[in-house]
């Protein structure tokens, strides 16, 4: 019975991670669908954050009620809030901005190189040596990016591939900085409580940015925009955030990160079916290289990029 229970626990955890990867993969699809209406990146991001906010507040209140209080210094509280703003305001906004210009499938491939940034940041900041296998994984990943990028240059679905790629890669870099900085805080207060505080903290500057740029105008969009915003807030933000946390609890972050590597494949399939995006041979081969490189990094380097939702 113990073996059966452990097996069931593992497969349930794997299912949670798999479904979370699918939900995260839908983010670019929903954003591209919303961009068919007259809405810009910061307004759409604000809708996503505001729809998600009540859930994170309720979950945080429940955690405060049922778990021991958090013991943080003022400096640690500031660090926690800044991490949230970095990961869920800056990284998310750059990502939303990039999707104005490039396809959802290319965006997901480009964004998925953030584990390589985590590896490089750790090597540069903490003097952690890079092994030969990790160098191979970096070569595979960046070769895949070049192949996918080159295969999309002439695609009619791209408005400005250079500008879009810049914003998405910058998003991945900022998100990697957030991941490296959040390790100690997550260990101190737990992943669920950390995510709640981070999301709540990021909602404030996102809203301020939106009001400063457009004023209070979030009630004038077509109804489909609000449906898509609600979907982004719940089904590609709140739900997968806690599914991935439960999955990691059952199978560990290493296994979770490997299973989550199917995300770009989901996005490519969905973007082809729903958005009618054309997938080139170069993009397919490039995707395989990127996934192989990320797999090697997560398997050998044990980079824990399953702990947090992708922005």
N, C-alpha and C positions, 0 to 999 in steps of 0.2 A: 504493500500500500504506500510505503514511503517513496519508493521509486516512481510509482504511478503519479503520486502527488507532485514530486519534483518535476517529472516530465510535463505534467499538465501546467505547472507554474511557468516552466520555460516556454512552452508553446503559446500560452496566453500572453506572456511578455513579448514574444516575437510578433504575435498578432498586433499588439498595441503599437509597437514600433513601426510595423509595416503599414498600418492604417494611418499613423501619424505622418509617415513619409508621403503617403498618398494625399493627405490633406494639405501638407506643405507644398506639394507639387501643384496643387490647384490654385495657389495664390496668384501666380503669373497669369493664369487663364482668366481668373475673375477680374484682375486689374485690366487686362487687355479688353475684355468685354465692356468694362466700365468706361474705358477711354473712347469707346464708340459714341459716347454721349459727351456733351460739353462740360467736362470737369478736368481739373488739372491735378498734378501729383500731390500737392500739399493738402488740397481739399479732400481728395480721396483717402489719403492717409489719416486725416482727421476723423472722417466718418468711421474708418476701421477702428481707430483707437477709442472713439466715444462709444461705439457699439460694444466693444470688448470690456470697457472700463467697469460697468456695474458687476460683471461676473467676477473680475479680479478683486474688487472691493469686498464682495460677499465672501469669496473664498478666503481672503486675508482675515476678515473679521472672524470667520470660523476657526482659522488657524490660531489666531490670538486667543480665542476662547478656549480651545481644546489643548493647546500646547504651551510649554513654559515660555515666559517672555524672552524677547531678544535682548541680550546684553551687549550693546555696542557703544563705543565712545562717539563723541561728536564728529571726530575726524572720520571714523568708520561709516557713520550715517551719511556724511557728505560723499564719501567714496562710493557708497551704495547707490545714492541718487545719481551721481555722475555716470556710473556704469550703466544704469538704466537709460539715461539720456543718450549715451554713446551708442548702445546697442539697438534701442528701439525708436530713437528719433533720427539721429544722423544716418546710421546704417540703413534704416528703413526708408528714409526720405530719398537717399541716393539711389536705392533700389527701385523705388516707384518712379523716380525721374528717369532712370535708364530704360524702363519699360515703355516710356513715351516714344523711344527711338528704335528699339530693336524687338525682335520676336521673343515670345515667352520661352521657346525652347532654347534659344541661344542665351538668354538671360540666366536660365537655370544652370546651364553648363558653365558659364563664366562665374556665376556666384559660387559654384561648388568647389572652386579652387581655394576657398578660405582655409581649409586644413593645411594647405601648403604654406599659407601666410602664418598660421599658428606655429608651424615647425620652424620657419625662418625667424620669427620674432623670438621664440624661445632660444634659438641658437645665438642670435645677436645680443639679446638682453641678458640671458642667464648663462651664456657660454656653454650651452649644451651641445656636444658634438653631433654632427650629422653623419650617419653611417652610410656605407656604400649603397645599401638597399634603399635608404631614404633619398639619396641622390638619384637613384634610378627612378624612384617614384616621382620625384620632382621633374625629371626629364620627360617621363611619360605624360604627366599632367599638363605641362606647358606645351609639349608637342601636340597634345590633343586640343588644347585651346587654339593653337595656331591653325590646325586643320579645320576645326569647327568655324573659326572666324573667317578663314579664307573661303570656305564653302558657302558663306552667307553674304559675301560682299555684293553680289549682284541680285540678291533676293528682293523682290518688289515689296515685301512686307516690312523692310527696314527703311526708316526715315533717314537716319544718320547713324550708321553702324559704329563709326569712330566715337562719336559723342556718347552714344548709348553704352558702348563697351566700357568707356572711361568711367561712367557713373556706376555701373554695376561692379566693376573690379574695385573701385574705390569703396563701394559698399562692403564688398568682401573683406577688404583690408581693415576697415573700421570695425566690422563684426569680429574679425580675428583678434583685434586689440581688446575688444569687449570680452571675448572668451578667455583670453589669457589673464585679464584683470579680474575676472569673476570667480576664478577657481577657489581662491581662499575664502571669499565671502560665501559662496555656496556651501563649502565645507562647514562654515561657522553657523549659518542659519537655515540651511536646507534649500533644495532647489525650488520647491513650490513657493515658499515664502519669499525667496529671493526674486522669483519671476513676478510675483504680485507687486512687490515694492518697485521693481524695475519698470514694469509696464505703467503703473500709476504715476511714477516720476516722469516718464517720457511723455505721457499724455499732456502734461502742462505746457512744455515748450512747443509741442506739435500744435496745440490749440492757439497759443500765442502767435506762432508763425502764421497760421491760417488767418487769424483775425487781423494781424498787421498787414498781410498782403491783400486780403479781400474784404475785410470787415466781417460782420456777422451775416452770413449769407447761405447757411447750410440747409435752408428749408425750401430752396427754389429749384432743385434738380428734378428730372423725371423720375417716376417711381422705380424703374428698373435699377437706377443708381443706388437707391436705398436698399433694395433687395440684395444687390451685389455687395454693398458695404456691410450689411448685416451678415452675409455669408462669410466675408473676409474676417469680420470681428469674431464670429463664433466658430465656424467650421475650419478656418485656416489659421486661427490664432488661439482661442481659448481651448477648444477640444484637443488639438494635437499637442499643445503645451503639456497638458496633464497626462495624455496618453503616453507621451515619450518618457515622462517622469516615472509613470507606473511600469513601463517597459524596462527602463534601466534598473529599477528596483528588483525586477525579476531575473534579468539576464545579464546585467552588467553593461557598462558604457561601451566597452570594446565591441561586444556582439551587437549592441544597438547601433553603433556607428556604421558597422558593416552592412546591416540590414537596411539602414536609412540611405545607403548609397544608391538604392533603386530609384530615388526621387527624380533625377533628371530623365530617366527612361519614362516614368509616368508623365512628366511634363511634355516630352516629345510626342508621345502617343495622343495625349489630350489636345495639344495644340494643333496636331494634324487633323483630328476628328472634329473638334469644336471650332477652331479658329481658321481652319483651312490653310495653315502654314505649310509650305513646301520644305521637306527635309532632304538635304543633299547627301551624297555619299560621303563627302568630306566631313559633314556634321556627324554622321553615324559612326565613322571610324574615329573621329575626334572624341566623341562621347565615350566610346570604348576605352580609349587611352586615358581620358580623365578619370573614369571610374576605376580603372586598373591602378592608376597612380594614387588616388585617394584611398583605395582598398589597402594598398601596401603601407601607406602612412598610418592608417588607423589600426591595421593589424600589427605591424612591427613597432611603430612609434607609440601606440596606445594613446593617441590624442583623443581626448574626450569631447568630441563635438556633438555628442548626442544629448548633452545635459541641458541644452537650451534650444528653444525654437529658432529656426532660421528666420531672419528678419523679414 
